[in-house]
Amino acid sequence: DFQVGLSQNFVTVVDANGTAKTRRCCVAAAYSFADDVGRKRLAEDLQEMSNVELVVVGITEAGFHTESSGIQALKLVLESIAHKRQKGVSVVDLDNVNGNGNALNNLLKACIENPSSLETVSFHNSVVDRITSHRKDDSFIPSGESFPAKTVIIEDLNDSLPAWLSRDATSDGVVIRHAKGLIELDAVIKLRVANATHT
């Protein structure tokens, strides 16, 4: 299925006191990778875009192999924008797989036809600290806790993230780590806190 043009989607946020608030979010376009039509339309639209700085994916551990739909979708996106890219593109995976950026880099190099097209792509390791489910009465409406101070932590060792995201992101729950080794500590802390609160 393919839709284009601004449409509305809903997200429910549950505060610490249990109060649930639903808000509307604008969606510019949606594509399906389940059929050739959706993949073709996405590739065509991406080729028309002149400025793609950030690609965010949600590839889980089960999808970290070259034949997975997530890797194939990311490959399509990066190949579609490669010929027009004048500056770097950052790729961030929002699933807690250790070293997810490094793993994506290796997988894409193994399956992309022209590995040199990845020279201006930065794959960032990340840690996500947010639990998202869906509303009981509607599985299409995400429902999750409000943003913690560290909603997502992104490693940016070479200052390659877009300028609008890099330095002043903490107010939106995004933390950028510029020093090597810090994100591994974030992952350990998150794991220990999760284990302490879930057992």
C-alpha positions in Angstrom: 0.0 0.0 0.0 1.2 3.5 -0.8 0.0 6.9 0.5 1.4 10.3 -0.1 0.5 13.7 1.2 0.2 14.8 4.8 -2.1 12.5 6.8 -2.6 12.0 10.5 -1.5 9.2 12.8 -2.0 8.9 16.6 0.4 8.2 19.4 -0.6 7.6 23.1 1.9 8.6 25.8 1.5 7.2 29.3 3.0 9.5 32.0 4.6 8.3 35.2 1.4 8.8 37.1 -0.5 6.6 34.7 -2.3 9.4 32.8 -2.6 8.6 29.1 -2.6 11.3 26.5 -3.1 10.8 22.8 -1.7 13.2 20.3 -1.8 13.5 16.5 1.4 13.2 14.3 1.7 14.1 10.7 2.9 11.5 8.2 4.2 12.7 4.9 4.2 9.3 3.1 4.0 5.6 3.8 5.2 2.7 1.7 4.9 -1.1 1.8 7.9 -3.4 1.2 5.5 -6.3 0.8 5.0 -5.7 -2.9 6.9 -4.4 -6.0 4.6 -1.4 -6.3 5.5 0.0 -2.9 9.2 -0.6 -3.3 9.2 1.0 -6.8 7.3 4.1 -5.6 9.7 4.5 -2.6 12.8 4.3 -4.9 11.3 6.8 -7.3 10.4 9.3 -4.6 13.9 9.0 -3.0 15.5 9.7 -6.3 13.6 13.0 -6.4 14.8 14.1 -3.0 17.8 16.4 -3.0 18.7 16.3 0.6 18.6 13.2 2.8 20.8 13.6 5.9 19.4 11.0 8.3 17.9 7.5 7.8 16.4 5.9 10.9 15.5 2.2 10.9 14.1 -0.3 13.4 15.9 -3.5 12.5 15.7 -6.0 15.3 18.3 -8.7 16.1 16.4 -11.3 14.0 16.8 -9.0 11.0 20.6 -8.8 11.1 21.3 -10.9 8.0 21.7 -9.9 4.4 18.4 -11.5 3.2 16.1 -9.8 5.9 13.4 -7.4 4.7 14.9 -4.7 6.9 18.4 -5.0 5.4 16.9 -5.1 1.9 14.8 -2.0 2.6 17.9 -0.1 3.9 19.8 -1.2 0.9 17.1 0.1 -1.4 17.0 3.4 0.4 20.8 3.9 0.3 21.1 2.8 -3.3 18.2 5.1 -4.3 19.9 8.2 -2.9 23.5 7.4 -3.7 23.7 9.1 -7.0 22.4 12.5 -5.7 24.2 12.5 -2.4 26.5 15.5 -2.1 27.2 15.2 1.6 27.1 12.5 4.2 24.1 10.5 5.3 23.8 9.1 8.9 22.1 5.8 9.5 20.7 5.1 13.0 19.1 1.8 14.1 16.5 2.2 17.0 16.8 -1.3 18.3 19.1 -2.5 21.1 21.6 -4.7 19.3 25.1 -4.2 20.6 27.2 -2.4 18.0 24.2 -2.1 15.7 25.8 0.6 13.6 29.0 -1.5 13.0 26.9 -4.6 12.2 24.7 -2.7 9.7 27.8 -1.3 8.0 29.2 -4.8 7.6 25.9 -6.3 6.3 25.4 -3.5 3.8 29.0 -3.8 2.5 28.3 -7.6 2.0 25.1 -7.2 0.0 25.3 -3.8 -1.9 26.3 -3.9 -5.5 28.6 -0.9 -5.3 30.3 -0.8 -1.8 32.0 2.5 -2.7 28.6 4.1 -2.6 28.7 3.7 1.2 31.8 5.9 1.5 29.7 8.9 2.5 27.4 6.9 4.8 28.0 6.8 8.6 26.5 4.0 10.5 26.0 5.0 14.2 25.9 2.7 17.1 22.9 3.5 19.4 21.1 2.6 22.6 17.4 3.1 23.0 15.7 3.5 26.3 12.0 3.5 25.6 9.3 0.8 25.8 6.6 1.1 23.1 3.5 -1.1 22.9 0.1 -0.3 21.5 -3.3 0.7 22.8 -5.5 -2.2 24.0 -8.4 -1.2 21.8 -6.3 -0.4 18.6 -3.0 -2.1 17.7 -2.3 0.5 15.1 -1.9 3.3 17.7 1.4 3.1 19.5 1.3 3.5 23.3 4.4 4.1 25.4 6.0 5.9 28.3 6.9 9.5 28.1 10.4 10.5 26.9 13.1 9.8 29.5 16.2 12.0 29.6 18.0 9.4 27.5 15.4 8.3 25.0 18.1 7.4 22.4 21.8 7.6 22.7 23.8 7.9 19.5 27.5 7.4 19.0 29.1 10.1 16.8 32.8 9.7 16.9 33.5 11.6 13.7 30.9 14.4 14.1 29.1 13.2 11.0 25.5 13.5 12.4 23.4 16.3 10.9 24.2 19.7 12.6 20.6 20.1 13.7 20.8 16.8 15.7 24.4 16.8 17.0 25.1 19.3 19.7 21.8 20.6 21.2 19.8 17.4 21.2 19.6 16.6 24.9 16.4 18.6 25.4 14.5 16.2 23.2 15.8 13.1 25.0 18.6 12.5 22.4 22.1 12.1 23.9 25.1 12.2 21.6 28.3 10.4 22.6 31.5 11.8 20.9 34.1 9.8 22.9 34.9 6.1 22.2 33.6 3.6 24.8 30.9 5.7 26.3 28.0 4.1 24.5 29.1 0.6 25.8 28.7 2.0 29.3 25.2 3.3 28.4 24.3 -0.1 27.2 25.5 -1.8 30.4 23.6 0.7 32.6 20.4 0.3 30.6 20.7 -3.5 30.9 21.2 -3.4 34.6 18.4 -1.0 35.2 16.1 -3.0 33.0 17.0 -6.2 34.8 16.5 -4.6 38.2 13.1 -3.2 37.4 11.7 -6.2 35.4 12.6 -9.0 37.9 
